[in-house]
Amino acid sequence: MTATRCGHVLLAVRDLHQAVRDYRRLGFTVHYATAERTARHAHVWFPSGPIIELLCPPPRAALYTWPIELLAGRGAGRRMVRWARRPEGFCDVAVVVDTPDLAGPLARLRAAGIPVGRRIRWTRTRPDGAKTRFQFAYPRNDRLPFLVTPYDPPQHPEVTHPNGAYALTAVHMGVRAEDRAAFDLITGGDPTFRVEPAPVTAVLAVEIAGLRTEPDPTLTHGALVRPAASSHGHREGR
């Protein structure tokens, strides 16, 4: 399997602009992924390593289940409906592969018996008008992490957080026994993931180095964000 690492943790919110304001109140620097007025994604970047992506899923996602499945493969529509219907909070996690094309990694997953959907080539227009291109693909099991390629060109900005945060060092995951082998293969043993048995595979919490206190839970939109328990190494970002 191509080397992978944790890329970003998705945080589903109902009102993206309110969530951006709240995370800024918590002392995080937040960048809109596209033009602010119409954005449905925003990023909490760190100098390197994984990031948090604030995501406002379409409220009527269920209407697009079959078109999404036709585009991206079985399980993709179910995944997006889950994002839209769940309460606010962490809803998914992506791993970044070390290649600009997903064809090879997806072939290896299929050969290992893990059904995955089609690779989707995507272009995002940043707030400054520049284009960023990447690919993504979803495993059929909508609880497993999905795969993305590095941004081309890289989108990683210079960033400093007023609250002192400088790295997302751990993603705590509950993983059900039936998903564990596929989860381990997709994540490639990245030590960022701290796995514990659970009845449902899902993101439980993240740890962030540099935070001095736990953020006010009334402003985190259902996400459990903790100061890092100790210093951990982290890898280069996207």
Order of alpha helices (4+ residues) and beta strands (2+ residues): beta-alpha-beta-beta-beta-alpha-alpha-beta-alpha-beta-beta-beta-beta-alpha-beta-beta-beta
